[in-house]
Amino acid sequence: MLVSAKDMLNKARDGKYAVGQFNINNLEWTKAVLLAAQENNSPVILGVSEGAGKYMGGYKTIVGMVNGMLEELKITVPVALHLDHGSYEGALQVIEAGFSSVMFDGSHYSIDENIQKTKEIIKIAEEKGLSLEAEVGSIGGEEDGVVGNGEIADAAECKLIADLGVTMLAAGIGNIHGKYPENWKGLDFSALAAIKDATGDVPLVLHGGTGIPEDMIKQAISLGVAKINVNTECQLSFAEATRKYIESGKDLQGKGFDPRKLLAPGFEAIKATVKEKMELFGSINQA
């Protein structure tokens, strides 16, 4: 059964580890992430961007697939199904469809409008027992057409949003979606410490987890980051394994063209990447 992300993130914050949010893109992705979580006894958050939601045939399709897998693959670890960078409309749609967690990204609105819209979504999410993530200050890189430049969120604005009663808060600390550029300056830990001071106990979220050096990830966790989002890294490992399979001509041997065979190396690559991240985040055996 899907659960809200609230308990798993509060436990992670207190235990000084982080729960990974792994974005899903199709059935293989979903199955790989769920099995990796079960095999490593780790809580997990399945992230769905609005673009991926459209690609997979809609939010109800995703809810049906995930709930079916939880039951039939006998997944017993805590699993949250979470809308990533949701618009106001998208947030309402996933709540209706049966997601257990939602991110409302109002970071591109003025702080006043962000507060007003976040309040409305919180009210609905709380009635249904969902966890809610809000964002202050855009995260760098591109995510479904939203572009930011590794911005640093303002601690006072973070406090205004945290005080509304959000479950978790995403705040820019120089992180970027996608691959990091050569000239990237790294995470701003003094900004993170200031945000932590301002927001108290609210678990913090680090977006753009691909490509951040391990020591920085560990330092961010020690400073209150309890949720780390990973997407690009799984996509890259999936693509690389699939490329190798085709380049070595395996799709031309026997029934190697069967999608179950063709996608198997990519599926295993996602699982391996997820496990690696769970080890780094410290979430193994925390279910």
C-alpha positions in Angstrom: 0.0 0.0 0.0 1.3 3.4 -0.9 2.2 5.7 2.0 2.8 9.4 2.5 6.5 10.4 2.6 6.1 12.0 6.0 7.1 9.2 8.3 10.0 8.0 6.2 11.4 11.5 5.9 11.1 12.4 9.6 12.9 9.1 10.4 15.6 9.9 7.8 16.1 13.4 9.2 16.5 12.1 12.8 18.7 9.2 11.6 20.9 11.4 9.5 20.3 9.5 6.2 18.3 10.4 3.1 15.5 8.6 1.2 16.0 8.6 -2.6 13.3 9.8 -4.9 13.9 7.9 -8.1 11.8 9.2 -11.1 10.0 6.5 -13.1 9.6 6.7 -16.8 7.9 3.4 -17.7 7.1 -0.1 -16.4 10.7 -1.3 -16.4 11.8 1.7 -14.4 9.0 1.2 -11.8 9.8 -2.5 -11.4 13.5 -1.9 -11.1 13.2 0.8 -8.4 10.6 -1.2 -6.4 12.7 -4.4 -6.5 15.9 -2.6 -5.6 14.1 -1.0 -2.6 12.7 -4.4 -1.5 16.0 -6.2 -1.9 17.9 -3.6 0.1 15.2 -3.1 2.7 15.0 0.6 1.9 12.1 3.1 1.9 11.7 4.7 -1.5 9.9 7.5 -3.3 8.8 7.0 -6.9 8.9 10.4 -8.6 6.7 11.3 -11.6 7.1 14.5 -13.5 4.2 15.9 -15.4 5.9 15.1 -18.7 6.5 11.5 -17.6 2.9 11.3 -16.4 1.7 12.3 -19.9 4.1 9.8 -21.5 2.9 6.9 -19.4 -0.7 7.4 -20.3 -1.9 9.5 -17.4 -1.8 9.5 -13.6 -4.5 6.9 -13.1 -2.5 4.5 -15.3 0.5 5.0 -13.1 -1.4 4.5 -9.9 -2.8 1.3 -11.3 0.6 0.0 -12.3 2.3 0.9 -9.1 -0.5 -0.5 -6.8 -0.5 -3.7 -8.9 3.2 -4.1 -8.5 3.2 -3.5 -4.8 0.8 -6.3 -4.4 2.1 -8.8 -7.0 5.8 -8.3 -6.3 5.1 -8.4 -2.6 6.7 -5.1 -1.8 6.7 -4.6 1.9 9.0 -1.6 2.3 7.4 1.9 2.5 6.7 3.4 -0.9 5.4 6.9 -1.7 4.2 7.9 -5.2 5.1 11.5 -5.6 4.4 14.2 -8.2 7.7 15.9 -9.1 7.6 19.7 -9.8 3.8 19.8 -10.0 1.9 22.7 -11.3 -1.2 23.8 -9.3 -3.5 21.9 -11.8 -1.1 18.9 -11.8 -1.1 18.7 -8.0 -4.9 18.6 -8.0 -5.0 15.9 -10.7 -2.6 13.5 -8.9 -4.4 13.9 -5.6 -7.6 12.9 -7.4 -5.8 9.9 -9.2 -4.5 8.4 -5.9 -0.9 9.5 -5.5 0.3 9.5 -1.9 2.6 12.5 -2.1 2.7 15.7 -4.1 5.2 18.5 -4.9 3.7 21.8 -5.7 6.4 23.9 -7.3 5.4 27.5 -6.9 9.0 28.7 -7.1 8.3 30.7 -10.3 5.5 32.7 -8.6 6.1 35.7 -6.4 6.6 34.6 -2.8 3.1 35.8 -1.9 1.4 33.8 -4.6 3.6 30.8 -3.9 2.4 31.0 -0.2 -1.3 31.4 -1.2 -1.3 28.5 -3.7 0.8 26.3 -1.3 -1.7 26.9 1.4 -4.6 25.7 -0.8 -2.8 22.5 -1.8 -1.7 21.8 1.8 -5.3 21.9 2.9 -6.4 19.4 0.3 -3.4 17.2 0.8 -3.8 17.1 4.6 -7.5 16.1 4.3 -6.4 13.1 2.2 -3.3 12.2 4.3 -0.8 13.1 1.6 2.6 14.5 2.1 3.4 17.8 0.5 6.7 19.2 -0.9 7.1 22.9 -1.7 9.9 24.7 -3.4 11.5 28.1 -2.8 13.9 29.6 -5.3 14.2 27.7 -8.6 16.6 24.8 -8.9 19.1 25.2 -11.7 19.0 23.3 -15.0 15.9 22.3 -17.0 13.0 20.3 -15.7 10.1 20.0 -18.1 10.8 23.4 -19.6 11.4 25.2 -16.3 14.9 26.7 -16.3 16.9 28.0 -13.4 20.6 28.7 -12.9 21.6 27.0 -9.7 19.9 29.6 -7.6 20.3 30.0 -3.9 17.0 30.2 -2.0 16.4 32.9 0.5 16.3 31.6 4.1 13.6 34.0 5.2 11.4 33.0 2.2 12.0 29.3 3.1 10.8 30.0 6.6 7.6 31.5 5.3 6.8 28.4 3.3 8.0 26.0 5.9 5.7 27.6 8.5 2.7 26.8 6.4 3.1 23.2 7.5 4.7 21.6 4.4 6.1 18.0 4.9 9.3 18.8 3.2 11.0 21.7 1.5 13.1 21.9 -1.7 15.4 24.9 -1.6 18.0 25.8 -4.2 21.5 25.6 -2.8 23.4 25.8 -6.1 22.1 22.4 -7.3 21.1 21.8 -11.0 18.9 19.3 -12.9 20.6 17.1 -15.5 24.4 17.0 -16.1 26.5 19.5 -14.2 28.5 22.0 -16.2 32.3 22.1 -16.0 32.3 25.4 -14.2 29.8 24.4 -11.5 30.7 25.9 -8.2 29.3 23.2 -6.0 26.7 23.2 -3.3 26.5 26.3 -1.0 26.6 24.8 2.5 26.5 28.1 4.3 23.2 28.7 2.5 22.0 25.3 3.5 22.9 25.9 7.1 21.0 29.2 7.1 17.9 27.5 5.5 18.1 24.7 8.1 18.3 27.3 11.0 15.3 29.2 9.5 13.1 26.2 8.9 13.8 24.0 12.0 12.6 20.5 11.7 11.3 20.4 8.2 13.1 17.7 6.2 15.0 19.4 3.3 15.1 18.1 -0.3 18.0 18.1 -2.7 17.0 18.1 -6.3 19.4 17.3 -9.1 21.2 14.5 -7.3 23.0 13.3 -10.4 26.6 14.4 -10.5 27.0 15.9 -7.1 30.2 14.5 -5.5 29.7 11.9 -2.8 31.3 14.0 0.0 28.9 16.9 -0.8 25.9 14.5 -0.7 27.1 13.3 2.7 27.6 16.8 4.0 24.2 17.9 2.8 22.6 14.9 4.6 24.4 15.9 7.8 22.9 19.4 7.5 19.3 18.3 7.3 18.7 17.0 3.7 16.4 13.9 4.1 15.3 13.4 0.5 17.5 13.4 -2.6 16.1 13.2 -6.2 17.7 11.1 -8.8 16.6 10.8 -12.4 19.3 11.6 -15.0 21.8 9.0 -13.6 19.3 6.2 -14.0 18.5 7.4 -17.6 22.2 7.4 -18.4 22.9 3.9 -17.1 19.8 2.6 -18.8 20.8 4.1 -22.1 24.4 2.9 -21.8 23.4 -0.7 -21.1 20.8 -0.7 -24.0 23.4 0.8 -26.4 25.9 -2.0 -25.5 23.3 -4.7 -26.1 22.4 -3.3 -29.6 26.0 -2.5 -30.5 27.1 -6.0 -29.8 24.4 -7.3 -32.1 22.5 -9.2 -29.5 19.2 -8.0 -30.8 20.0 -9.8 -34.1 20.6 -13.2 -32.4 17.7 -15.6 -31.9 14.9 -13.7 -30.3 17.1 -10.9 -29.0 14.7 -8.4 -30.5 12.0 -9.4 -27.9 11.6 -6.3 -25.8 11.9 -8.4 -22.7 15.4 -9.3 -23.8 16.2 -6.0 -25.4 15.3 -4.0 -22.2 16.7 -6.5 -19.7 20.3 -5.0 -19.5 18.9 -1.5 -19.0 16.5 -2.7 -16.3 19.5 -4.3 -14.4 21.5 -1.1 -14.9 18.7 1.0 -13.3 18.6 -1.5 -10.3 22.3 -1.3 -9.9 22.3 2.5 -10.0 19.4 2.7 -7.4 21.3 0.4 -5.1 24.4 2.4 -5.4 22.5 5.6 -4.5 20.7 3.9 -1.5 24.2 2.9 -0.2 25.4 6.5 -0.6 22.3 8.0 1.0 22.4 5.6 3.9 18.8 4.3 3.5 19.6 0.6 3.2 18.0 -1.5 6.0 16.0 1.6 7.2 12.6 0.3 6.0 
